Amino acid sequence: MIKKFIDKLFGKAAGATSLGKRVEVQVAEHGIDPTLLDERAVRVVQTLTEAGFEAYIVGGAVRDLLLGWRPKDFDVATNATPEQVKGLFRRAFIIGRRFRIVHVVYGRGREHEVIEVSTFRALPNAESAEQVTGNEKTSKAELAGKAHVVDAEGRVLRDNVWGPQIEDAARRDFTVNAMYYDPQRQLVVDYHGGLADAKKRVLRMIGDPETRYREDPVRIIRAVRFAAKLGFELEPKTRAPVKASAALLANVPASRLFDEMIKLLQTGHSLASLEQLRKQGLARGVFPILDAMLNSKGELYEGARGQFVRLAFEDTDRRVQEGRGVSPSFMLACMLWHEVLDRWTKIRESGEPTIPALQQAIDAVFDARIGDISGRGKLAADMREIWMMQPRFERRSGSSVFSLIEQPRYRAGFDFLRLRADVGEVDGALADWWEDFALGSDDEREALLEDAREKDKRRSPKTQGQPRKPAAAAAPRAEPEGEDGEGGDAAPAKKRRRRRKPGGARKAEGGTASGPQE
């Protein structure tokens, strides 16, 4: 019974997936600019070939080079085993269980670079595949010591069977990601017409798309991500089974699905990715976090709620395209904010004080939308800190003002406040005040505090700490200038009193950088 299932799944070994035909494309045809190459990736290829192995730059890097783009990451594929690769480099580490690969590390600290080296893999076949009932987490004991394992749905759980390059190419997902580039001979090796598809800007699955999605449902998300990032169209046969195959994503570990969502939204094309999800019928029901910010049609909400997320995503895309770091915690905080805000308002209206009400709202949203995702503690802590700063911005007196601007995440919290001001959720003058205070001299700060005290005397205590009802339309925004946080450095409705200081001076006065993040 199991053998019949696996035979059906893999089509009796390689028959389900065409091996293709090796075509060697010379520089006159492919036109790759050698100046776009990474010298360390070239060095890895040279080291492997000098040791007698085959080695090529592979995958998305080749695709981007063909499109005339400088790749962000360079991967290498070789016929050397992970142990053989590790033995050739001073700093190399074998990682992964599902797929064993080698990270070759150059440099140290923030300036380090990782070249990922994988061994050519064989096509799966009925004889080598073993089936287990659970997944990576629930079937650890059964997976131990096995090289090729699938679950009951046909999803590949382990795949560490080495093979020739022609099979390695056939088991890659899309034709444009299945090309190999030899930087020494300036030669592109193409088995599946990837070069022609790249020129036509078409995303086409190698083999039977339905079977390939079943092998690894995350390919569905990758199809969306590449279509949005590259501006390619899904080839009809590749697109046809996408929506029906989406149910398979429920069997993917939550942590992997979470990481794929972050990739989807932090490649510099977040709004295009949302549109692709909607176009493929995947906008709702796949990612709980997206469900919190999209309406029943899979679109951003009308008015301030949708505009808030749109502005945050536009800033994220702009920062990525400018080569600046982006913070996943900031982006996620923006995506979930209005669900937090709705719960906060309801809890506060039931009689709970402002701060405990906000804490309860945050806990409820985390439980509903993020859940228990291993290793995400720092992300959640940063999001919580950004949100918990918001009522503190309303209090502009005493030592709490100084302690707030000294918080490590102050800059992200302020950028978040600025976004709220841009859509009319809080008074733009409040964001102006905090920006002026953070950048001001001692005398200027004292004057600002005195001004705030006078205004607070005239203000009803019942309104303090409560967000305003959003305005119908967002205020015009200027290009963000800050280097910290990620999205709120835009012009408020009210004219600012002074221009920003350079990033170094700003950091000295309380701003800190958000963490960086295809």
C-alpha positions in Angstrom: 0.0 0.0 0.0 2.7 2.5 1.0 4.9 1.5 -1.9 2.0 2.1 -4.3 1.4 5.5 -2.8 5.1 6.4 -3.1 5.2 5.0 -6.7 2.2 7.3 -7.5 3.8 10.2 -5.8 7.1 10.1 -7.5 6.0 8.5 -10.8 8.3 5.5 -10.5 11.5 7.3 -9.9 12.7 10.0 -12.3 9.9 9.5 -14.9 7.7 12.1 -13.2 10.3 14.8 -13.7 12.1 15.3 -17.0 15.8 15.2 -16.6 16.1 17.8 -19.3 19.1 18.2 -21.6 22.4 19.9 -20.8 22.9 23.1 -22.8 26.0 25.1 -22.4 25.5 28.8 -23.1 28.5 31.0 -23.9 29.0 34.6 -22.7 28.1 36.0 -26.1 24.5 34.7 -25.6 24.0 35.0 -21.8 25.8 38.3 -21.4 26.6 38.1 -17.7 28.6 41.0 -16.4 31.6 39.6 -14.4 31.8 42.8 -12.3 28.5 41.7 -10.7 30.1 38.6 -9.2 31.1 38.3 -5.6 34.8 37.6 -5.3 34.3 35.3 -2.3 31.8 33.1 -4.1 34.3 32.9 -7.1 37.0 31.9 -4.6 34.9 29.1 -3.2 34.3 27.8 -6.8 38.0 28.0 -7.5 39.0 26.2 -4.3 36.6 23.3 -5.1 37.7 23.0 -8.7 41.4 23.1 -7.8 40.7 20.2 -5.4 39.3 18.2 -8.4 35.6 18.8 -7.9 32.9 20.3 -10.1 31.6 23.6 -8.7 29.2 26.3 -10.0 27.4 29.4 -8.8 23.8 28.3 -8.8 20.1 29.2 -8.4 18.8 32.7 -7.8 22.2 34.3 -8.2 22.5 33.1 -11.8 18.9 34.2 -12.5 19.7 37.7 -11.1 23.0 37.9 -13.0 21.1 37.1 -16.3 18.7 39.9 -15.5 21.6 42.3 -15.0 21.1 42.6 -11.2 23.7 42.3 -8.5 22.6 39.2 -6.4 22.2 39.7 -2.7 23.3 36.1 -1.9 25.6 33.7 -3.8 25.1 29.9 -3.5 27.5 27.3 -4.8 26.6 23.7 -5.9 29.2 21.0 -6.2 29.7 17.2 -6.5 31.8 17.3 -3.3 30.0 15.9 -0.2 29.4 18.2 2.8 32.4 16.6 4.6 34.7 17.1 1.7 33.6 20.8 1.3 34.2 21.4 5.0 37.7 20.0 4.8 38.7 22.5 2.2 37.9 25.7 4.1 39.2 27.1 7.4 35.8 28.4 8.6 33.1 26.0 7.3 30.1 24.5 9.1 27.7 21.7 8.1 24.2 22.7 9.0 20.7 21.4 8.5 18.9 18.0 8.9 16.3 18.1 6.2 19.0 19.2 3.7 22.6 19.1 4.8 24.6 22.0 3.4 27.8 23.8 4.3 28.2 27.5 5.3 31.6 28.8 4.3 32.2 32.0 6.4 34.4 34.9 5.4 35.1 37.9 7.8 33.8 38.4 11.3 31.1 40.4 13.1 28.6 42.5 11.2 30.8 42.4 8.1 30.9 38.6 7.7 29.7 36.9 4.6 28.3 33.4 4.2 28.6 31.4 1.0 26.2 28.5 1.1 27.5 25.3 -0.6 25.2 22.4 -1.4 26.0 19.0 -2.8 24.3 17.9 -6.1 21.2 15.9 -5.0 19.7 12.9 -6.7 16.0 12.7 -7.8 13.8 11.0 -5.3 12.6 7.5 -6.2 10.2 4.9 -4.8 12.9 2.6 -3.7 14.8 5.0 -1.5 11.9 7.0 0.1 10.6 5.9 3.5 7.3 7.1 4.9 6.6 8.3 8.5 3.2 9.4 9.9 4.2 12.7 11.5 6.5 15.6 10.7 10.0 16.8 11.6 9.1 17.5 15.2 6.8 14.6 15.9 8.8 11.9 14.2 12.4 12.7 15.2 13.1 9.2 16.4 11.9 7.7 13.1 13.9 10.2 11.0 17.2 9.4 12.8 19.8 8.0 10.5 17.6 8.1 7.4 18.6 10.0 4.2 15.3 10.2 2.3 11.9 10.3 4.1 8.4 11.6 3.2 5.3 12.1 5.4 1.8 10.8 4.8 1.0 13.7 2.5 4.2 13.2 0.4 6.1 16.2 1.8 9.8 15.6 1.8 11.1 15.5 5.4 14.7 14.4 4.7 16.6 14.5 1.4 20.3 13.9 1.6 20.9 11.5 -1.3 23.7 12.7 -3.6 23.6 12.5 -7.4 24.7 14.0 -10.7 24.2 17.6 -11.8 21.5 16.7 -14.3 19.3 15.2 -11.5 20.2 18.1 -9.2 18.8 20.5 -11.8 15.6 18.4 -12.3 14.8 18.5 -8.6 15.0 22.3 -8.3 11.7 24.1 -8.3 11.6 26.7 -11.2 13.4 26.7 -14.5 14.9 30.2 -13.8 16.4 28.9 -10.5 17.9 25.7 -12.1 20.9 27.2 -14.0 24.6 26.8 -13.1 27.3 29.4 -13.8 31.0 28.6 -14.1 32.7 32.0 -13.4 36.1 30.7 -14.5 34.9 29.7 -18.0 32.0 32.3 -18.0 29.7 29.4 -19.0 26.0 28.9 -18.1 24.7 25.4 -17.9 20.9 25.2 -18.5 18.9 21.9 -18.5 15.3 23.2 -18.6 15.1 26.3 -20.7 15.6 28.7 -17.8 17.4 31.2 -19.9 14.5 31.5 -22.3 12.0 31.7 -19.5 14.0 34.5 -17.8 13.9 36.4 -21.1 10.2 35.9 -21.4 9.8 36.8 -17.6 7.9 33.5 -17.0 8.0 31.4 -13.8 7.6 27.8 -14.8 7.8 24.7 -12.5 10.1 21.9 -13.4 8.1 18.6 -13.7 4.5 18.2 -12.6 3.5 21.3 -10.6 0.9 19.4 -8.4 3.5 16.8 -7.5 6.2 19.3 -6.8 3.9 21.4 -4.5 3.0 18.1 -2.6 6.7 17.4 -2.2 7.2 20.7 -0.5 4.2 23.0 -0.1 6.4 26.0 0.7 7.0 26.1 -3.1 3.6 27.7 -3.3 4.8 30.6 -1.2 8.1 30.7 -3.2 6.1 31.0 -6.4 4.2 34.0 -5.0 7.5 35.6 -3.7 9.4 35.2 -7.0 6.5 36.4 -9.1 6.3 39.6 -6.9 10.0 40.1 -6.7 10.9 39.5 -10.3 7.7 40.9 -11.9 7.2 37.5 -13.6 4.0 35.8 -14.5 3.2 32.3 -13.4 3.1 29.9 -16.3 -0.6 28.6 -16.6 0.3 24.9 -15.6 2.3 26.2 -12.7 -0.5 28.5 -11.5 -3.4 26.0 -12.0 -2.9 23.8 -8.8 -1.8 26.6 -6.5 -5.0 27.4 -4.7 -6.1 23.7 -4.4 -2.6 22.8 -3.0 -2.8 25.6 -0.4 -4.3 23.2 2.2 -1.0 21.3 2.3 0.6 24.3 4.0 -1.2 23.3 7.2 1.3 20.5 7.5 4.3 22.8 7.3 5.9 23.6 10.7 4.7 27.0 12.0 8.2 28.3 12.4 9.1 27.6 8.7 5.9 29.1 7.5 6.5 32.2 9.7 10.0 32.6 8.2 8.6 32.3 4.7 6.1 35.1 5.5 8.9 37.3 6.7 10.9 36.6 3.4 7.8 37.3 1.4 7.3 40.8 2.9 11.0 41.9 3.3 12.4 41.4 -0.2 11.5 45.0 -1.2 8.2 44.1 -2.8 5.8 43.7 0.1 2.8 45.4 -1.5 3.4 43.4 -4.8 3.6 40.2 -2.7 0.2 41.0 -1.1 -1.3 41.5 -4.5 0.1 38.2 -5.7 -1.3 36.4 -2.7 -4.7 37.9 -3.5 -4.4 37.1 -7.2 -3.6 33.4 -6.4 -6.4 33.2 -3.7 -4.0 32.9 -0.8 -4.4 36.2 0.9 -6.4 34.8 3.8 -6.3 31.6 5.7 -2.6 30.9 5.1 -0.9 33.3 7.5 -2.8 34.3 10.7 -0.9 37.6 10.9 -2.1 38.6 7.4 -5.6 37.7 8.4 -5.4 40.4 11.1 -4.7 43.2 8.6 -6.6 42.2 5.5 -10.4 42.4 4.9 -12.6 39.5 3.6 -11.5 40.2 0.0 -7.8 39.8 1.0 -7.2 43.6 0.6 -5.9 46.2 3.0 -8.7 47.9 4.9 -10.0 51.3 3.7 -9.1 54.4 5.7 -6.5 54.9 8.3 -6.2 51.3 9.3 -5.1 50.2 5.8 -3.1 53.3 5.2 -1.1 52.7 8.3 0.1 49.3 7.0 0.5 50.6 3.5 2.9 53.4 4.6 4.9 51.0 6.8 5.3 48.6 3.8 6.2 51.4 1.4 9.0 52.4 3.8 10.1 48.8 4.2 10.3 48.4 0.4 12.2 51.7 0.0 14.7 50.8 2.7 15.4 47.3 1.1 15.8 48.9 -2.4 18.2 51.4 -0.9 20.3 48.7 0.7 19.4 49.7 4.3 18.5 47.4 7.1 14.9 46.6 8.0 13.5 45.2 11.2 11.0 42.4 11.1 9.8 43.3 14.6 8.8 46.8 13.4 7.0 45.5 10.4 5.1 42.9 12.4 4.2 45.5 15.0 2.7 47.6 12.3 0.8 44.6 10.8 -0.8 43.7 14.1 -1.2 47.1 15.6 -4.9 47.7 14.9 -5.9 44.4 16.3 -4.0 45.3 19.4 -5.6 48.7 19.4 -9.1 47.3 19.0 -8.6 44.9 21.9 -6.9 47.6 24.0 -9.8 50.0 23.5 -12.4 47.3 24.5 -10.5 46.2 27.6 -9.9 49.8 28.7 -13.6 50.6 28.2 -14.5 47.8 30.6 -12.7 49.7 33.3 -9.2 48.3 33.2 -6.4 50.9 33.6 -4.5 52.0 30.4 -1.2 50.1 30.8 -2.6 46.7 32.1 -5.3 46.9 29.4 -2.6 47.3 26.7 -0.6 44.4 28.2 -3.7 42.2 28.1 -4.4 43.2 24.5 -0.9 42.3 23.4 -1.0 38.9 25.1 -4.3 38.1 23.4 -3.0 39.1 20.0 0.2 37.1 20.4 -1.8 34.0 21.4 -4.2 34.4 18.4 -1.8 35.4 15.7 1.7 34.2 16.5 1.4 31.4 18.9 4.3 29.4 20.2 7.0 29.8 17.5 10.3 28.6 18.8 13.1 31.1 18.7 10.9 34.2 18.3 11.3 35.5 21.8 13.4 38.5 20.8 11.0 39.4 18.0 8.1 39.4 20.3 9.9 41.3 23.0 10.8 44.1 20.5 7.2 44.3 19.2 5.9 44.5 22.8 8.3 47.3 23.6 7.3 49.3 20.6 3.6 49.0 21.5 4.1 49.7 25.2 6.0 52.9 24.4 2.9 54.4 22.8 1.0 55.5 25.9 4.3 56.7 27.4 4.6 59.2 24.6 1.5 60.9 26.0 3.2 61.7 29.3 5.7 64.5 28.8 6.8 65.4 32.3 9.3 64.4 35.0 12.2 62.0 34.5 10.1 59.5 32.5 10.7 61.7 29.4 14.5 61.3 29.7 14.3 57.6 30.5 12.1 57.0 27.4 14.5 58.5 24.9 17.3 56.4 26.4 15.4 53.2 25.7 17.3 50.9 23.2 14.2 50.7 21.1 13.2 54.3 21.4 13.9 55.1 17.8 11.6 52.3 16.6 8.9 53.4 19.1 9.2 57.0 17.8 9.0 55.9 14.2 5.9 53.9 15.1 4.4 57.1 16.7 5.2 59.1 13.6 3.3 56.6 11.4 0.3 56.9 13.8 0.5 60.6 13.4 0.7 60.4 9.6 -2.7 58.6 9.5 -4.3 60.9 12.1 -4.4 58.4 14.9 -2.5 60.7 17.2 -1.9 64.5 17.0 1.0 65.3 14.7 2.2 67.9 17.2 2.9 65.1 19.7 5.4 63.4 17.3 6.9 66.8 16.5 7.4 67.4 20.3 9.3 64.1 20.8 11.5 64.6 17.7 12.4 68.1 18.9 13.0 66.9 22.4 15.3 64.1 21.3 17.4 66.5 19.1 17.2 69.5 21.4 19.8 71.2 23.6 19.3 71.3 27.4 17.7 74.8 27.2 15.4 73.7 24.3 14.4 70.6 26.2 13.5 72.6 29.3 11.4 75.0 27.2 9.6 72.0 25.6 8.9 70.5 29.0 7.4 73.8 30.3 5.3 74.1 27.2 4.0 70.5 27.7 3.2 71.2 31.4 1.1 74.3 30.4 -0.8 72.3 27.8 -1.4 69.4 30.2 -2.9 71.8 32.8 -5.6 72.7 30.2 -6.1 69.1 29.1 -8.7 66.7 30.6 -7.1 63.8 32.6 -9.6 61.4 31.1 -8.2 61.9 27.6 -4.6 61.2 28.5 -3.2 57.9 27.2 -6.0 57.3 24.8 -5.5 57.2 21.0 -7.5 59.5 18.9 -10.0 58.3 16.4 -8.2 58.0 13.1 -8.7 60.8 10.5 -10.5 59.9 7.3 -7.4 60.5 5.2 -3.6 60.3 5.8 -1.5 63.4 5.9 1.1 63.8 3.1 4.4 62.3 3.8 8.0 63.2 3.0 10.8 60.8 2.2 12.0 59.1 5.4 15.5 60.3 6.5 16.2 58.3 9.6 18.4 55.2 9.8 16.8 53.7 12.8 13.5 51.9 13.3 12.0 51.3 9.9 9.2 53.3 8.8 8.1 56.4 10.6 10.5 59.1 9.5 7.9 60.9 7.4 6.7 64.5 7.5 3.8 65.1 9.8 0.8 67.3 9.0 2.4 70.1 11.0 5.7 71.7 9.8 8.7 70.6 11.8 10.6 73.1 13.9 14.0 71.9 12.8 15.7 69.6 10.3 17.0 66.3 11.5 20.6 66.0 12.6 22.9 63.5 10.9 22.5 59.8 11.9 25.6 59.8 14.2 24.4 62.8 16.2 20.9 61.4 16.4 22.2 58.1 17.7 24.2 59.9 20.4 20.9 61.5 21.5 18.9 58.4 21.9 18.3 56.8 18.5 19.4 53.2 18.0 19.5 51.1 14.8 16.9 48.5 14.0 18.3 45.1 13.0 18.9 44.2 9.4 17.2 41.5 7.3 16.1 38.1 -0.5 
